[in-house]
């Protein structure tokens, strides 16, 4: 079991940095840096990728905040609309962030007139890395406490061991990025690897299951509709989109040279 400790802020000279925001920023910067390098490795324009990622990040932050305010805790925002801009108070929805990311990608593609799939695949490749680093911030401040457990990844909270969803989602995301990294080494061209649909399926399934193990009596976002959280409904949509993209990719997968030669040979053969 992991020893309990809490770190909400750190002093850097005269400044005091909020740990959660700092880790989220670090995750974003790391993901963009790795994505820029990966885009260039694939023969894509690194600057275009940075612009693409910037649109994704901005829209993800905006919609993540709006989604949280609408679905989880609307009262403070109705009372004081300026609370939307006080990001240091916390309150972001990762599912809302994913929705915003798609909107940002669509805006970037339309304004810059670039191909969606090559750049989206690079973004999906680095997404688990950035997400994993950001979720470390959630773990350090313990804002998503889980049910009681003696699992070896549980945290020895005062009063007994409990799951910590920030930690679990961070470990899952690091593992997913490790898989992506291993697969990515096999390719060098800008050919789409399928990272987007894999992330949608993997994250959607894992997050859907994990939300059943949240300690609703201790979690500030205790909101459920028909016994499911807003995030779980978002996960169902993610999985559905992931399945659709998988089916689409199989239908549009280009034929290999061997298959094309066999087809040409068959078409030239006399009818038996």
Secondary structure in CASP SS format (residue, H / E / C, confidence):
PFRMAT SS
TARGET T0000
AUTHOR 0000-0000-0000
METHOD secondary structure of the structure
MODEL  1
X C 1.00
X E 1.00
X E 1.00
X C 1.00
X C 1.00
X C 1.00
X C 1.00
X C 1.00
X E 1.00
X E 1.00
X E 1.00
X E 1.00
X C 1.00
X C 1.00
X E 1.00
X E 1.00
X E 1.00
X E 1.00
X H 1.00
X H 1.00
X H 1.00
X H 1.00
X H 1.00
X H 1.00
X H 1.00
X H 1.00
X H 1.00
X H 1.00
X H 1.00
X H 1.00
X H 1.00
X H 1.00
X H 1.00
X H 1.00
X H 1.00
X H 1.00
X H 1.00
X H 1.00
X H 1.00
X H 1.00
X H 1.00
X C 1.00
X C 1.00
X C 1.00
X C 1.00
X H 1.00
X H 1.00
X H 1.00
X H 1.00
X H 1.00
X H 1.00
X H 1.00
X H 1.00
X H 1.00
X H 1.00
X H 1.00
X H 1.00
X H 1.00
X H 1.00
X H 1.00
X H 1.00
X H 1.00
X H 1.00
X H 1.00
X H 1.00
X H 1.00
X H 1.00
X H 1.00
X H 1.00
X H 1.00
X H 1.00
X C 1.00
X C 1.00
X H 1.00
X H 1.00
X H 1.00
X H 1.00
X H 1.00
X H 1.00
X C 1.00
X H 1.00
X H 1.00
X H 1.00
X H 1.00
X H 1.00
X C 1.00
X H 1.00
X H 1.00
X H 1.00
X C 1.00
X C 1.00
X C 1.00
X C 1.00
X H 1.00
X H 1.00
X H 1.00
X H 1.00
X H 1.00
X H 1.00
X H 1.00
X H 1.00
X H 1.00
X H 1.00
X H 1.00
X H 1.00
X H 1.00
X H 1.00
X H 1.00
X H 1.00
X H 1.00
X H 1.00
X H 1.00
X C 1.00
X C 1.00
X C 1.00
X H 1.00
X H 1.00
X H 1.00
X H 1.00
X H 1.00
X H 1.00
X H 1.00
X H 1.00
X H 1.00
X H 1.00
X H 1.00
X H 1.00
X H 1.00
X H 1.00
X H 1.00
X H 1.00
X H 1.00
X H 1.00
X H 1.00
X H 1.00
X H 1.00
X H 1.00
X H 1.00
X H 1.00
X H 1.00
X H 1.00
X C 1.00
X C 1.00
X C 1.00
X E 1.00
X E 1.00
X E 1.00
X E 1.00
X C 1.00
X C 1.00
X C 1.00
X C 1.00
X C 1.00
X C 1.00
X E 1.00
X E 1.00
X E 1.00
X C 1.00
X C 1.00
X E 1.00
X E 1.00
X E 1.00
X E 1.00
X E 1.00
X H 1.00
X H 1.00
X H 1.00
X H 1.00
X H 1.00
X H 1.00
X H 1.00
X H 1.00
X H 1.00
X H 1.00
X H 1.00
X H 1.00
X H 1.00
X H 1.00
X H 1.00
X H 1.00
X H 1.00
X H 1.00
X H 1.00
X H 1.00
X C 1.00
X C 1.00
X C 1.00
X C 1.00
X C 1.00
X C 1.00
X C 1.00
X C 1.00
X C 1.00
X C 1.00
X H 1.00
X H 1.00
X H 1.00
X H 1.00
X H 1.00
X H 1.00
X H 1.00
X H 1.00
X H 1.00
X H 1.00
X H 1.00
X H 1.00
X H 1.00
X H 1.00
X H 1.00
X H 1.00
X H 1.00
X H 1.00
X H 1.00
X E 1.00
X C 1.00
X C 1.00
X C 1.00
X C 1.00
X C 1.00
X C 1.00
X C 1.00
X C 1.00
X C 1.00
X C 1.00
X E 1.00
X C 1.00
X C 1.00
X E 1.00
X C 1.00
X H 1.00
X H 1.00
X H 1.00
X H 1.00
X H 1.00
X H 1.00
X H 1.00
X H 1.00
X H 1.00
X H 1.00
X H 1.00
X H 1.00
X H 1.00
X H 1.00
X H 1.00
X H 1.00
X H 1.00
X H 1.00
X H 1.00
X H 1.00
X H 1.00
X H 1.00
X H 1.00
X C 1.00
X C 1.00
X C 1.00
X C 1.00
X H 1.00
X H 1.00
X H 1.00
X H 1.00
X H 1.00
X H 1.00
X H 1.00
X H 1.00
X H 1.00
X H 1.00
X H 1.00
X H 1.00
X C 1.00
X C 1.00
X C 1.00
X C 1.00
END
